[in-house]
Amino acid sequence: MKLGDAFTMAVPPRYDTPHLFFVISDPSKNSGTFHIVNITSDYIRAGKECVLEIGDHEWITKSSYVAFRDAREITPRLNLDSLVGKLITMQKPLRFEILERIITAARNSRSFRKEFKRFL
């Protein structure tokens, strides 16, 4: 995976609904470690720190919100690449301007963990 990649992944508990995730830190600059954020339509859960609209990514069909509180750190040991084609389906990567908007919002976010911000 690389900075700006987008993918859908089935998540617990039932693994039946794919959720959209974006890679927002660069694994090539962080010894293979990177951070992903989930996109949701639930603004109460996610807050409105970063709103995405139709056209920001082809998978987004209505106003959606970056769930910084649910961001995950992915280390080389977790090897997400091995899940591509199984639990993960790669999507079209983010356009640069949308990626930059998300990263800027993450830097300013109260919900994005402080220890993750140094990777941005």
Backbone as CSV, one residue per row, in Angstrom:
resi,resn,N_x,N_y,N_z,CA_x,CA_y,CA_z,C_x,C_y,C_z
1,MET,0.847,-1.177,0.000,0.000,0.000,0.000,0.890,1.237,0.000
2,LYS,0.285,2.336,-0.499,1.042,3.580,-0.532,0.117,4.757,-0.206
3,LEU,0.731,5.885,0.081,0.007,7.101,0.418,-1.028,7.407,-0.658
4,GLY,-2.265,7.662,-0.220,-3.349,7.997,-1.141,-4.145,6.819,-1.647
5,ASP,-3.691,5.600,-1.344,-4.459,4.423,-1.768,-5.823,4.413,-1.087
6,ALA,-6.785,3.864,-1.788,-8.138,3.679,-1.265,-8.492,2.210,-1.420
7,PHE,-9.210,1.704,-0.441,-9.637,0.312,-0.530,-10.889,0.110,0.300
8,THR,-11.628,-0.926,-0.061,-12.751,-1.338,0.763,-12.330,-2.611,1.488
9,MET,-12.832,-2.720,2.707,-12.489,-3.877,3.526,-13.717,-4.263,4.341
10,ALA,-13.980,-5.530,4.371,-15.038,-6.047,5.229,-14.515,-6.018,6.662
11,VAL,-15.333,-5.544,7.570,-14.898,-5.382,8.959,-15.807,-6.157,9.899
12,PRO,-15.290,-6.446,11.098,-16.097,-7.169,12.081,-17.338,-6.364,12.453
13,PRO,-18.371,-6.960,12.971,-18.389,-8.336,13.447,-18.797,-9.359,12.384
14,ARG,-19.484,-8.915,11.303,-20.002,-9.904,10.352,-19.185,-10.023,9.083
15,TYR,-18.311,-9.091,8.821,-17.489,-9.103,7.609,-18.327,-9.148,6.333
16,ASP,-19.543,-8.581,6.375,-20.402,-8.659,5.199,-20.586,-7.320,4.491
17,THR,-20.189,-6.218,5.115,-20.350,-4.904,4.514,-18.990,-4.260,4.316
18,PRO,-18.606,-4.004,3.075,-17.309,-3.353,2.864,-17.353,-1.882,3.268
19,HIS,-16.302,-1.422,3.904,-16.150,-0.028,4.313,-14.975,0.565,3.548
20,LEU,-15.081,1.855,3.244,-14.041,2.547,2.494,-12.984,3.100,3.438
21,PHE,-11.720,2.861,3.100,-10.574,3.349,3.873,-9.608,4.071,2.943
22,PHE,-8.876,5.034,3.522,-7.830,5.748,2.790,-6.525,5.657,3.559
23,VAL,-5.417,5.511,2.843,-4.075,5.548,3.433,-3.653,7.015,3.473
24,ILE,-3.396,7.557,4.684,-3.098,8.985,4.797,-1.688,9.286,5.304
25,SER,-0.872,8.266,5.505,0.547,8.498,5.816,1.376,7.582,4.924
26,ASP,2.607,7.991,4.696,3.440,7.349,3.685,4.280,6.216,4.267
27,PRO,3.962,4.956,3.935,4.736,3.836,4.473,6.200,3.860,4.041
28,SER,6.496,4.457,2.886,7.883,4.480,2.412,8.755,5.424,3.242
29,LYS,8.137,6.322,3.991,8.887,7.252,4.842,8.865,6.834,6.304
30,ASN,8.159,5.760,6.609,7.949,5.364,8.004,8.226,3.893,8.237
31,SER,9.247,3.367,7.580,9.658,1.966,7.745,8.511,0.983,7.540
32,GLY,7.607,1.318,6.621,6.506,0.419,6.303,5.254,0.625,7.132
33,THR,5.317,1.474,8.144,4.146,1.761,8.974,3.340,2.882,8.320
34,PHE,2.010,2.748,8.331,1.147,3.791,7.786,-0.177,3.817,8.533
35,HIS,-0.989,4.813,8.223,-2.254,5.019,8.929,-3.403,5.068,7.941
36,ILE,-4.506,4.467,8.350,-5.704,4.446,7.520,-6.855,5.080,8.285
37,VAL,-7.746,5.701,7.523,-8.961,6.259,8.098,-10.158,5.687,7.354
38,ASN,-11.240,5.537,8.089,-12.488,5.001,7.574,-13.397,6.159,7.180
39,ILE,-14.210,5.933,6.177,-15.187,6.921,5.730,-16.570,6.405,6.121
40,THR,-17.389,7.298,6.672,-18.716,6.910,7.138,-19.745,7.974,6.787
41,SER,-20.993,7.583,6.733,-22.071,8.559,6.543,-22.629,9.019,7.892
42,ASP,-22.122,8.486,8.974,-22.596,8.797,10.330,-21.790,9.961,10.912
43,TYR,-22.295,11.190,10.710,-21.561,12.358,11.203,-21.568,12.450,12.726
44,ILE,-22.519,11.825,13.369,-22.529,11.839,14.832,-21.352,11.026,15.354
45,ARG,-21.072,9.910,14.734,-19.934,9.074,15.129,-18.606,9.727,14.739
46,ALA,-18.547,10.291,13.532,-17.277,10.784,12.998,-17.011,12.248,13.314
47,GLY,-18.055,13.027,13.524,-17.868,14.465,13.612,-17.782,15.034,12.204
48,LYS,-17.630,16.332,12.124,-17.602,16.995,10.818,-16.266,17.690,10.576
49,GLU,-15.182,17.083,11.080,-13.856,17.684,10.898,-13.400,17.617,9.446
50,CYS,-13.870,16.621,8.717,-13.513,16.493,7.302,-14.696,15.856,6.570
51,VAL,-15.376,16.676,5.785,-16.553,16.235,5.041,-16.137,15.971,3.599
52,LEU,-16.558,14.838,3.078,-16.329,14.485,1.679,-17.675,14.445,0.973
53,GLU,-17.673,14.930,-0.258,-18.910,15.012,-1.028,-18.810,14.143,-2.276
54,ILE,-19.943,13.944,-2.921,-19.972,13.225,-4.192,-18.939,13.874,-5.125
55,GLY,-18.138,13.051,-5.752,-17.108,13.552,-6.652,-15.725,13.593,-6.014
56,ASP,-15.660,13.585,-4.683,-14.359,13.568,-4.017,-13.674,12.218,-4.192
57,HIS,-14.459,11.166,-4.311,-13.965,9.823,-4.642,-15.130,9.078,-5.272
58,GLU,-14.846,8.256,-6.272,-15.935,7.602,-7.014,-16.808,6.703,-6.144
59,TRP,-16.313,6.255,-5.002,-17.079,5.367,-4.131,-18.069,6.132,-3.260
60,ILE,-17.871,7.451,-3.139,-18.717,8.275,-2.270,-19.963,8.698,-3.037
61,THR,-21.133,8.322,-2.501,-22.405,8.594,-3.170,-23.282,9.587,-2.415
62,LYS,-22.812,10.042,-1.242,-23.539,11.044,-0.445,-22.534,11.684,0.504
63,SER,-22.933,12.744,1.168,-22.037,13.381,2.122,-21.496,12.337,3.083
64,SER,-20.185,12.347,3.252,-19.515,11.348,4.090,-18.471,12.050,4.948
65,TYR,-18.037,11.363,5.993,-17.188,11.978,7.000,-16.002,11.072,7.299
66,VAL,-14.832,11.691,7.465,-13.647,10.922,7.818,-13.695,10.672,9.325
67,ALA,-13.643,9.414,9.699,-13.730,9.020,11.110,-12.322,8.963,11.709
68,PHE,-11.772,10.130,12.048,-10.414,10.186,12.576,-10.269,9.406,13.883
69,ARG,-11.307,9.356,14.666,-11.270,8.617,15.939,-11.002,7.128,15.716
70,ASP,-11.421,6.620,14.572,-11.262,5.194,14.270,-10.013,4.883,13.448
71,ALA,-9.128,5.872,13.277,-7.906,5.655,12.496,-7.109,4.487,13.070
72,ARG,-6.463,3.763,12.191,-5.673,2.593,12.598,-4.248,2.722,12.100
73,GLU,-3.321,2.268,12.929,-1.925,2.193,12.530,-1.674,0.796,11.978
74,ILE,-1.093,0.748,10.790,-0.800,-0.519,10.140,0.715,-0.676,10.086
75,THR,1.210,-1.716,10.691,2.646,-1.983,10.701,2.953,-3.067,9.662
76,PRO,4.213,-3.174,9.265,4.563,-4.222,8.290,4.153,-5.621,8.762
77,ARG,4.152,-5.855,10.042,3.782,-7.157,10.595,2.330,-7.520,10.262
78,LEU,1.456,-6.511,10.156,0.049,-6.784,9.848,-0.164,-7.183,8.391
79,ASN,0.713,-6.756,7.489,0.724,-7.180,6.095,-0.654,-7.135,5.429
80,LEU,-1.211,-5.935,5.336,-2.509,-5.778,4.671,-2.475,-6.242,3.224
81,ASP,-1.327,-6.116,2.582,-1.232,-6.519,1.175,-1.643,-7.982,0.975
82,SER,-1.415,-8.794,1.978,-1.777,-10.214,1.858,-3.291,-10.424,1.861
83,LEU,-4.050,-9.389,2.252,-5.509,-9.503,2.305,-6.198,-8.983,1.038
84,VAL,-5.406,-8.375,0.138,-5.979,-7.875,-1.113,-6.510,-9.068,-1.908
85,GLY,-7.758,-8.931,-2.339,-8.408,-10.022,-3.065,-9.156,-10.972,-2.147
86,LYS,-8.966,-10.794,-0.849,-9.679,-11.623,0.136,-10.641,-10.708,0.894
87,LEU,-10.151,-10.031,1.932,-10.983,-9.085,2.681,-10.875,-7.661,2.142
88,ILE,-9.861,-7.386,1.330,-9.602,-6.041,0.828,-9.745,-6.008,-0.692
89,THR,-10.445,-4.964,-1.171,-10.556,-4.705,-2.595,-10.019,-3.300,-2.859
90,MET,-8.986,-3.208,-3.664,-8.399,-1.902,-3.969,-9.385,-1.092,-4.805
91,GLN,-9.414,0.210,-4.535,-10.255,1.155,-5.257,-9.358,2.195,-5.924
92,LYS,-9.953,3.060,-6.694,-9.201,4.144,-7.329,-8.569,5.006,-6.232
93,PRO,-7.280,5.365,-6.359,-6.639,6.177,-5.319,-7.248,7.575,-5.231
94,LEU,-6.975,8.225,-4.114,-7.442,9.590,-3.911,-6.720,10.563,-4.837
95,ARG,-7.441,11.570,-5.292,-6.791,12.667,-6.000,-5.966,13.460,-4.981
96,PHE,-4.880,14.048,-5.441,-3.951,14.744,-4.556,-4.648,15.800,-3.694
97,GLU,-5.516,16.604,-4.285,-6.141,17.692,-3.514,-7.066,17.166,-2.412
98,ILE,-7.695,16.036,-2.647,-8.563,15.448,-1.615,-7.698,14.842,-0.510
99,LEU,-6.632,14.156,-0.894,-5.693,13.609,0.093,-5.138,14.726,0.967
100,GLU,-4.718,15.824,0.366,-4.181,16.953,1.128,-5.223,17.515,2.095
101,ARG,-6.489,17.595,1.662,-7.558,18.096,2.537,-7.728,17.178,3.751
102,ILE,-7.681,15.872,3.524,-7.830,14.913,4.620,-6.633,14.998,5.577
103,ILE,-5.427,15.087,5.036,-4.230,15.168,5.886,-4.243,16.452,6.710
104,THR,-4.609,17.563,6.099,-4.700,18.833,6.838,-5.717,18.726,7.965
105,ALA,-6.855,18.133,7.667,-7.881,17.951,8.708,-7.376,17.030,9.815
106,ALA,-6.633,15.982,9.462,-6.078,15.065,10.473,-5.107,15.801,11.392
107,ARG,-4.266,16.649,10.812,-3.301,17.417,11.621,-4.000,18.311,12.634
108,ASN,-5.170,18.822,12.256,-5.919,19.739,13.124,-6.985,19.045,13.964
109,SER,-7.170,17.779,13.753,-8.240,17.029,14.396,-7.983,16.797,15.890
110,ARG,-9.032,16.926,16.665,-8.965,16.550,18.082,-9.140,15.046,18.250
111,SER,-9.695,14.396,17.237,-9.995,12.966,17.320,-8.861,12.081,16.819
112,PHE,-8.030,12.600,15.930,-6.911,11.826,15.383,-5.817,11.761,16.448
113,ARG,-5.391,10.571,16.797,-4.455,10.384,17.909,-3.164,11.173,17.712
114,LYS,-2.713,11.816,18.781,-1.505,12.647,18.740,-0.296,11.852,18.264
115,GLU,-0.169,10.617,18.699,0.991,9.816,18.314,0.977,9.452,16.824
116,PHE,-0.184,9.541,16.176,-0.262,9.289,14.740,0.128,10.525,13.927
117,LYS,-0.067,11.710,14.487,0.147,12.956,13.747,1.585,13.111,13.281
118,ARG,2.530,12.560,13.999,3.935,12.714,13.603,4.252,11.976,12.292
119,PHE,3.370,11.082,11.868,3.551,10.340,10.619,3.026,11.091,9.398
120,LEU,2.299,12.182,9.633,1.676,12.908,8.508,2.658,13.840,7.825
